[in-house]
Amino acid sequence: MPHAPEPRRRGIADRADTGRAARKAITRTELGAWDPAQRDRDALATVLAQSHDRVPRLVPIRHGRMAHSPWTYYRGGAAVMAADLATRPHSGLEVQLCGDAHILNFGLWATPERSLSFDLRDFDETLPGPFEWDVLRLAASFVVLARDVGVADDEAVEAATTMARTYREAMHRFAGMGELEVWYEQIHIDRFVEFFVAEEREQITREITAEASRRTSRGAARKLVHLVDGRPRIVEAPPFRIRVSDPEE
């Protein structure tokens, strides 16, 4: 049988042309506009529809947590925002999205080299979609969380704007790099600590290192496992962790 043709590798100039052409579908300014009148599906209906494929006994717990504040609702409402964004024009530049790129879904990873890297760390909602959906969700999360903890709106907007500018500058830099160079790009813990004032850096480094040492497979085992007749068994914590019988499984 004949082999399928190899996909054509696109050069930097070709990809740049595609990006500029995408602005004809929607401008960068228009990406930030939102009119609630455009919503074509009830937000509550979207949340409830997600319950059909969830564990029934856990659904009330999830809804109770979401009802606590606008921020907890935002954290649990990724599908609502995705439904809203789907009603609007988009860039057409599809990527594999995080799907829930809010600010608290970023954190520290232990790399294979045993160093700490700052990056996304939650991909439960991953799906293909326009690249800007992740960026918009992240930017909005700055403002929603700031209001929840009492940070002034102007500071929240400044933080969201800084994030968007930094993203743009990083993408521009990545566009001129090879695939492996991008793959190995990391935000190492040292760069993260630099954002703190000098007198706080040593303490912050100690606290982060101590937390990282706890958040390992061994740390999880100490928390989730106990010995029964000399054999390790997961600790039950209904309704979150329960033992199921063979027929139930």
C-alpha positions in Angstrom: 0.0 0.0 0.0 1.3 3.5 -0.7 2.5 5.5 2.3 0.5 8.6 3.3 2.4 11.8 2.4 4.4 13.4 5.2 2.8 16.5 6.6 4.5 19.6 5.3 6.5 21.4 7.9 5.7 25.0 8.0 8.4 27.6 8.3 8.4 30.6 10.7 7.4 33.1 7.9 4.5 30.8 6.9 3.2 30.6 10.4 3.6 34.3 10.9 1.4 34.9 7.8 -1.2 32.5 9.2 -1.2 34.5 12.5 -1.7 37.8 10.7 -4.5 36.4 8.6 -6.3 35.3 11.8 -6.7 38.9 12.7 -9.2 39.2 9.9 -11.5 36.8 11.8 -11.2 38.7 15.0 -8.9 41.5 16.1 -6.8 41.5 19.2 -9.0 44.2 20.7 -12.1 42.3 20.0 -10.8 39.2 21.8 -11.4 40.9 25.1 -15.0 42.0 24.4 -17.9 40.1 26.0 -21.6 40.8 25.9 -23.8 38.5 28.2 -26.6 38.9 25.6 -24.6 36.6 23.3 -24.9 33.7 25.7 -27.1 31.0 24.1 -27.2 28.5 26.9 -28.2 28.9 30.6 -25.1 28.7 32.8 -26.8 26.6 35.4 -27.9 24.1 32.7 -24.3 23.8 31.7 -23.2 23.0 35.3 -26.0 20.5 35.8 -25.3 18.8 32.5 -21.8 17.9 33.7 -23.3 16.0 36.6 -24.5 13.2 34.4 -21.1 11.5 34.1 -19.9 12.3 37.6 -20.1 10.1 40.7 -23.6 11.0 42.1 -22.7 11.1 45.8 -19.9 13.7 45.0 -22.1 16.1 42.9 -23.6 17.9 46.0 -20.2 18.4 47.5 -18.9 19.9 44.2 -21.9 22.2 43.9 -21.6 23.2 47.6 -18.0 24.2 47.0 -18.8 26.2 43.9 -21.6 28.1 45.7 -19.1 29.3 48.3 -18.0 32.4 46.4 -17.6 33.9 42.9 -14.0 32.5 42.8 -15.0 28.9 43.7 -17.7 29.1 41.1 -15.2 30.3 38.5 -12.9 27.5 39.4 -15.6 24.9 38.9 -17.2 26.6 35.9 -14.7 26.0 33.1 -17.4 24.5 31.0 -19.6 27.6 31.4 -16.8 29.9 30.2 -16.0 27.5 27.3 -19.7 27.6 26.3 -19.7 31.4 26.4 -16.5 31.6 24.3 -17.9 29.2 21.8 -20.6 31.7 20.9 -18.0 34.3 19.8 -15.7 34.6 16.7 -12.3 33.1 17.4 -8.8 33.2 15.9 -9.0 29.8 14.3 -5.5 29.0 15.7 -6.2 25.7 17.4 -4.0 24.2 20.1 -4.4 21.5 22.7 -5.8 23.7 25.5 -5.3 23.3 29.2 -9.1 24.0 29.3 -9.0 25.4 32.8 -6.0 27.8 32.9 -6.8 29.8 36.0 -4.1 31.2 38.2 -4.3 28.5 40.9 -3.7 25.7 38.3 -0.1 26.9 38.0 2.5 25.7 40.5 5.7 23.8 41.0 6.8 20.6 39.3 9.7 18.4 40.3 11.6 17.8 37.1 13.5 14.5 36.3 16.7 16.4 37.2 15.2 17.0 40.7 14.9 20.7 40.3 11.7 22.7 40.7 10.0 24.3 37.7 6.9 26.6 37.7 4.2 25.7 35.1 0.7 24.5 34.5 -0.2 21.5 36.6 -3.9 20.6 36.0 -5.2 19.2 32.7 -8.5 17.6 33.7 -10.3 19.8 31.2 -7.9 19.6 28.3 -9.4 19.8 24.9 -8.6 21.2 21.4 -9.6 24.8 20.9 -8.5 28.3 19.9 -5.4 29.3 21.8 -6.9 32.5 23.2 -9.4 30.6 25.3 -6.7 29.6 27.8 -5.3 33.1 27.8 -8.7 34.7 28.4 -9.5 32.3 31.2 -6.2 33.0 32.9 -6.6 36.8 32.6 -10.1 36.7 34.0 -9.0 34.6 36.9 -6.6 37.3 38.1 -9.6 39.7 38.4 -12.0 37.2 40.0 -9.5 36.0 42.6 -8.4 39.5 43.4 -12.0 40.5 44.2 -12.4 37.4 46.3 -9.4 38.3 48.5 -9.9 42.0 48.6 -7.2 43.2 46.1 -8.1 46.5 44.4 -9.5 46.2 40.9 -6.8 48.4 39.3 -4.1 46.1 40.7 -5.9 43.1 39.4 -6.2 44.6 35.9 -2.5 45.6 36.0 -1.6 42.0 36.9 -3.8 40.6 34.1 -2.3 43.0 31.6 1.2 42.1 32.7 0.4 38.5 32.2 -1.0 39.1 28.7 2.0 41.2 27.7 4.4 38.6 29.1 2.6 35.8 27.2 2.8 37.8 24.0 6.5 38.4 24.4 7.2 34.8 25.3 5.3 33.6 22.2 7.2 36.0 20.0 10.5 34.6 21.4 9.3 31.0 21.1 8.4 31.6 17.4 12.1 32.0 16.6 13.2 28.9 18.5 13.5 25.3 17.5 11.0 22.7 18.8 13.5 21.1 21.2 14.5 24.5 22.5 10.9 25.3 23.3 10.4 21.8 24.8 13.2 22.4 27.3 12.2 25.9 28.2 11.5 26.2 32.0 10.7 28.7 34.6 13.1 27.5 37.3 12.4 28.2 40.9 15.3 30.7 41.1 13.5 32.9 38.5 10.3 32.6 40.5 11.9 33.7 43.8 13.5 36.8 42.1 10.0 38.4 42.2 10.1 38.6 46.0 12.0 41.4 47.8 15.6 40.5 48.8 15.0 40.0 52.5 12.2 37.5 51.9 13.9 35.3 49.3 15.8 33.0 51.6 12.7 32.2 53.7 10.5 31.7 50.6 13.1 29.3 49.1 13.1 27.3 52.4 9.3 27.1 52.5 9.0 26.1 48.8 11.7 23.5 49.1 10.1 22.0 52.2 6.7 21.9 50.6 8.2 20.3 47.5 9.8 17.6 49.6 6.4 16.7 51.0 4.5 16.7 47.7 6.1 13.5 46.4 4.8 10.0 45.9 6.3 9.0 49.3 4.6 12.0 50.9 1.3 11.0 49.3 1.8 7.4 50.5 2.3 8.6 54.1 -1.0 10.5 53.9 -3.1 8.0 51.9 -1.9 4.6 53.0 -1.7 2.6 56.2 -0.7 -0.9 57.0 -3.3 -3.6 57.6 -1.8 -7.0 58.6 1.5 -5.8 57.4 0.2 -4.9 53.9 -0.3 -1.3 52.6 -3.9 -0.3 52.1 -5.4 3.0 51.0 -7.1 4.9 53.8 -10.8 5.2 53.3 -12.3 8.7 53.6 -16.0 8.6 52.6 -17.4 9.9 50.4 -14.1 10.9 48.6 -12.3 7.6 48.9 -14.2 4.3 49.4 -13.6 0.7 48.8 -15.7 -1.0 46.0 -16.5 -4.6 45.8 -15.5 -6.7 42.7 -19.1 -6.6 41.3 -19.2 -2.8 41.7 -15.9 -2.4 40.0 
